Amino acid sequence: MIKKIVTLALILGCYCVQAQNIDYYKGVVFQCDFQPNCIAINADNTKLLVGGDNKMVVEYDLQTKKKVFEIEAHYQPVMQVMYSKVYPGFYTVGDKSVKLWLNGADKPEKLYTGSHTSITNWGITAKEDFFVAGSYEKKWRYWDAKVFSSPQVFSTSQEKAVISVALSADNAYVAAGSFDHTFEIWKVDSMKPLRSIEGHADAVSCLQFINGHQQLLSASFDGYIKRWDVLTGKNLKVYSGHTKAISWLSVSADAKLLLSASYDNTISLFNMATGDRIYTYTSQPSPVMCVTWNAKGDGFFASHKDGAVVEWEVPKKVFVEFYYGKAFNADIQNNPLCGAKEKGESKEAYATRQQKAERFINDRIEVYYKQYLDLESIRK
C-alpha cells in the first residue's frame, strides 16, 4: 500500500509533500516523563486526559498544547480514565478504588471502594449509574453508583485472576476475562453466569460489548480479537494481524470500525463487518498501551510505553486505497493532469496543472469513498 502512495506522489511531482502523509501520522502530541497507561478525550475534542504509571492524572489542552492540571489520583498506577457525560468531570481507576473528580477540584467528589486487591479493569453503563471492576482475584464486583454501599461481589469459576471486565451499556450483561484464557458472561437481572467460553490461547486482556448487549468483543495476549454472539456463544468473526499481546480496544461511534493497540508496537484499523485489517499504524518503537477515537471519528490518539502520546488521522483515503486502490491509482496514472513535469513546461503552467491534478484526485477519492459507504450500508 505504501508503495502505491509513493508512486502516486512521484506522478504528481511533489514527493516531499506527499511523503509526510503516507502513514497518516500527525505526530507526538505530548511526550510524558512517565508511562501513560490510559487516555481519554472530551466531547468537544479539545482536552486529553492521561493516566500514568506514576499514579498521576494529567489533562492537556489540545489547542494550546499545554498542561491544564496534574493531580496524584491514586497511590498505585492509574489504570483507566474517562470523561463523564453526566457530571462536569472525569473518572479515574487505580489501586482498589474508582473516583469521580469534578473539574477544578483537588479531591474526588465520589470515592468507590470495596475491592480487596488492586482493580485490573473497569466498565460502566451509558447512564453512569452502575459499574463493574475486576481484580487480582477470581472475582468481579458490581457497584450502584447512586449509593456508597459496598459492592456486590461475584466469584467466577475461572482458575486465575479476572483481568478484564465489561458491562453492557443497558446494564443487562457483564463479561469477565481471565488469565486462564477464558471469559464468562453473566446476566445482571439474575446475577448468574450465562456461559463460560475458552476462546483464546492466552489471557483475555480486553472485553467490550457492541450492538447493545447482543455481541461481545474479546482480545487476548495471543494477538487475536474475536466477536461473539452473547446469547448463543457463537464466534462470529476473528480479527488477526497482531504478533503480540493486545492491550486496548476502541470501537468507533457507529460500531463499524475497530482500533486495537498492541505490545507489537502497532495499532490496527479493522472493518468490523468483514474483519479486514484496513491499515496498520506504526510510529514509536514501543508497545502501545492505549488507543481512543477522537470525538469526530476521523482520527485517534494512542499512548506508548515510552511516554509518547501520538495523534493519527483516519482519512477517507485509507479506505479508498484498501478497497479500490488498483482502480484509484489507474485513474490517476491515466490522467494527463497527474503526469510529471514536461519538457518545456513553465513552472507556472506546471503549478496550475498540479492544482487541477489535486482537485481531480480529491474528486476520485470522494467517488470511491461513496462506493465504500454504499457497500458498508448493506453489510451487517
N, C-alpha and C positions, 0 to 999 in steps of 0.2 A: 504493500500500500504506500509506504513512504517513497519507494522508487517512482511510483506513478506521480506523486505530488511533485517530486523533484523534477521529473520530466516536464510536467506542466509549467513549472517555474522557468525552466530553461526556454521553453517555447515562447513564453511571454517576454523573455529577455530581462527579467527582473528577479533573478535567483536570490540575490542578497536580501530582498524584502520578503519574498515568499518563504524562504527557508526558516525564518524566525517563527512562522506559524505552522510548521509541519506537524509538530506534536501537540498543537493547541495549548501550549504551555504559556501561562500568563506570568509565572514567576513566583518566587518566595515572597509571601505577604509579610510574614514575621519570622524572625529567627529567634526562637526561645532559648534561654540558657538552662532549660530543663526538658525532660521528656514529656511532650504533650500527649497524654493518653486519650483525650476525648475533646471534641469540638462541637459547637452548635452555632447556628446563625439565626438572627432575629427575623421577624416577619417582613420588615422593610429592607432587608439586605444591607444594613448599614453597620451592624455590630457583630463581632465574632467573639464567642466565649470559649475559653481554653482551660481545660482542667489538667493539672500536671502531676507528674510523679513526685514533685516536691511538696505536695499537699496544698498547693496554691490554685486559685482560680483567677484568671486574668481576662479582662474584657478589652478588646481592641476596637477602635473606630476604623472602619474600612475606608472611609473617605479621607481622613487626615493621616491614616497610618500611625496613629499614636495610641498609647495605652490609656484607657479610660479609668480603670481601677484595678486593684490587686488585693486579694484577701486570702488569708490562710483559712481554708474552708473546713479541713479535716485534719486529724492527727496521723492519718495514713494517706497514701496516694489517692488522688481523685480519679474515680473510675468512669463516671458519666456526668455530663452536664446537659441541661435542656432549658431553653427559654419557655416560660409559661405562656399559655394563651388565655388563661383565666385571671392570673394575677400580674401586676406590673413588676415582674421579677423573673427569677430563674431557680431551677433545682440543681442541687449537687448531690452526688452519691460517692461515699467513701467510708472507710473504716467500717463501723457497724451501724451506720445511720444514713438517712435521707433527709436533706434540709431544703426548705424553701426560703429564699432570700428575696426581700423586696429591694427595689432599686434604691441605691444610696445608703442602705443600712449596713452597719458593721457587725450586726448579729442576725442570726436567722430568725425569720418570722415564725416558722414552724420547724420542729425537730421531731423526726420519727425514728424511734429506736426499737429494739426488741430482738435483734439478731445476736446470737451468742458468739458468732465468728464473723470475720470480715465479709462484707457483701461483695459478691462477684459480678452480679449483673442485675438489671432493674428494668421494669416495664410498667407503663401507666396507661389508663384509659384515655379516650379522646376528651372527656369532660374533666379529667384530672381528679376524679372522685375516688378512684381505687388504684392501688398499685401493688406490684409483687416484686420480690427480690430473691435471688439465690445466694447461697453462702457456701463456705467450705465445710458443709455437712451434706448429708443425703436428704436435704430438706429444702422447701421453699416457703416463703412467708407472704401473707396477704393482709394488706392494710386498708382500712376505711379512712380515707384522707380527711373526712369531716370530723373525726374524733381522734383523741390521742391515747386511746387504749392500746394495749399490747396487740400485736398482730396475731392472726390465726396462723398456726404452724402445721405444715403437712409433710409427713415423711414419705419419701418415694421408695420404690422397690429397687432403685439403682444401687450399684455396688460401690460407686465412688461419688465424689462431691458434685453438687449442682453448680455448674459454671456459666450457664446461660438460661435466661428465662424470657418469656414473652406473655403479654396479656392482650387479648383481642380488644379492639377499640370499643366494643359494645359490652365488655365485661362478661362475655359468655364462656370463654375458654382460656386456660393457662397452659403453657408449654414449658417444660423444664428439661434442659440438656445437661449431660454429664460427661465426666472424664471417661466413663466406661463405654463410650461410643453410642449410647442410647439417648433417646428423649422420650418423655412421657407427655401425653395430652390429658388434661383434666377438665371436667365440666364444672363451672363455677356454681351453678344452681344446686348441685348435689355435693360438690366438693369431693368427688370421687374420680379416680383415673378412668379415662375412656379407653386408652390403649398405650402400650409401650412399643416403640419402634427402634430396632437396631439398623439404622440406615447408612452408617458411615464406618470407615475402617479406623477411625481415630476419634478423639474427643470432639464433642459437639460444642463449638465455640460461639455460635450466633443462632438466634431464632427470631422470626418475625412473621406475624400474621398479615395476610394480604386479602383483598377482596372481602372485607368484613372479617368474619371468622371462618370463611369457607376453606381457605388454603393457608398453608404454613411453609415458610422458607426455613431450611436448616443449613448451616455451614459448619465446616469441620477443619480440624488440623490436617485432615487428609487432602485438603486443597479443593474439595468439591462443594458445590451448593446444590441442594435438591428442593424441589417443590412438591408438596404433599396435599392430598385431599384430606381435610381434617376428619370428616365423618367416616370415610372408608379406610383411611390409612394408606391409600394407593399412592405410589410415586408417580407424579405427573410429568416431571421434567428434571433433567440433570444439566447443570451449568459447569463447564470444565475449562481448564486452562491454567490455573494456578499450580505452582510447583511446591509451594509450602503452605503452612497454616493460614487460614483466613481469619482476620482479626475483626472485621466490621462489615456490615451490610447497610446500604441506604437505597430505598426504593423511591422512585420518582412519584410526584403527587398524583399522577394519573395511573400509577401502578403498571406502566408499560416498559419501564427501563429499570435496570438494576446496576448499582455500583458495588463492587466488592474490593476491600482492601486486604493486602496480604503481606506476610513476612517474606515473600519473594521480591519485595521492593516495588511491586506493581499494583495498579488499580485497573480492574476490568470493567468495561461497559457492556452489559448484556441486554439483548432483546428478551423480555420476559416471556413472550408468547412462543418464540421459536427456539430459544436457547442460544442463539447466535452470539458469539463473542465479537461484538462490533469493533471495539478498539481497546488497545492496551496502553495505558498511560504510565510512563516511567520518567522520573526526573532525579530523584535522590538515591544514592547507593545505600539505602537504609530502609528497614522494614516500615510499612505503612501501618500506623496504629489506628487511625480513624478516618472515615470519609463521610461527607454530608453534602447533599444537594443544596445549591443556593435557593433563595426564595423564588427566583424567576424560572428555575428549571432549565436554564441554558448553560449551566456550569456547576462546578462544585469546589469544595475545599478539602484538603487532606492534611493530616498531621503525620510527621515521621519521627521515628525513634531518635534521630539525630537532632531534633529540636525544630526542624523546618515545618512551617505551615504554608502550604502551597496552594495556589489557585489555578484551576484549569477551565477551559472552555469546552462545551459540547455543542458545537455549531451544526447547522443543517448539513454542511459538507461531510461530516463524519458519516452520516447515513447514506448520502449520495455516493461517496467513494466505496462504501462497503457493498451496497446493493446494486448500484448502477455504474460502477467505476469504469468498466470497459466501454460502455456506450457514451458515458460522460467525457472520457478522455478522447474518444474517437470524434465527438462533436468538436472538441477544441482543436485537435490536430488537423481536422478537415476544413477549419475556418481560416481563411487567409488573414483575418484580423489578428490572429494569435501567432503568426509566424515571427521568426527572428528578424532583426533589422536588416533591411535590404540594401544592396549596394546602391549608393547614390541617394538614398532616402535621407532627408534632412532630419535633424533632431526634433524639430517642431512637428513634422509630419509623423515621425515615429511616436512621439509622446501622445499625439492625438489618437493614433491608432491603438496605442496601449490602453487609453481610456475607454475607447469603444470595445476593445477586447475584454476589459474588466467587466463592463456592463453586460456583454454577451455571456461571459462565464457566470456571473451572478444570476442572469436570467435562466441559464440552463440548470443551475443549482435549484432555483425555485421550481422549475418544471419537474425535475426528478424528485425533489423532496415532496411535492404534492402527490406524485405517484406512490412514494413510500407511505405517506399518510393514508392514502386511499386503501392501500393494501393492509395497513395496520388496523383500519377501522372494521375490517371484516374478520380479523383474527381474534381468537378468544385467548 
